[in-house]
Amino acid sequence: MDLLPLVLSGEIVLAALVLILIFMLIQVLRMLRKTRRMLIQVWNLLKKIVVTVTVVAVKTDAASYAHGATVKISGYVTTDGKPQANETVTLKITDPSSDETDLPDATTADDGTFASSWDVPSDAVPGTYTLEATAKGMTNTVTFTFKQTKFIPE
C-alpha cells in the first residue's frame, strides 16, 4: 500500500483547515474594526452630552427667633463643585399663613458665598417660616420658627 496519497490528502486537509482559520480570523478582524468604529461613534456622542450640577445652599444663624431679632442668612452657589461668583440669588420668606415676602436679591462673592438678613417684623405671626434661595434655576429651602414673646411688666 502506498502511503503517499494519504500523506497528501492529510496535507490538503491541513491546508484547508488553515485556510478556514485564516478566513475566520479575517471575519473576526472585520467585526472588531466595525465594533471599534461603533464604539468611537458612541464615545463621540457621549462627549457631547454635558451634565452640570448646580448646588444652592442656604442657612440661617439660628433655628428660632423672637420679635426684634434679625435673621442672618448665608449660603453658597456651586456648579460642578466650583464656586460661582457674581450670581444673583433670589430670596423669599413664606410665613405660616403662606404669605410671601420677597427679600432684596443677594449676589455671590468670588468664593460663591452670599449673605443677607431679615428683621423679624413686629406683627410677625408665630410659627414656622420657610426661607427659599434660588440661583441658576435651582432652589433650596430652610425653615426657622418665630416664637412670639410678650413683655410682662413686674
Secondary structure, DSSP 8 states (H G I E B T S, - for coil): --SHHHHHHHHHHHHHHHHHHHHHHHHHHHHHHHHHHHHHHHHHHHHH-----EEEEEEES-SEE-TT-EEEEEEEEEETTEE-TT-EEEEEEE-TT--EEEEEEEE--TTSEEEEEEE--TT--SEEEEEEEEETTEEEEEEEEE--------
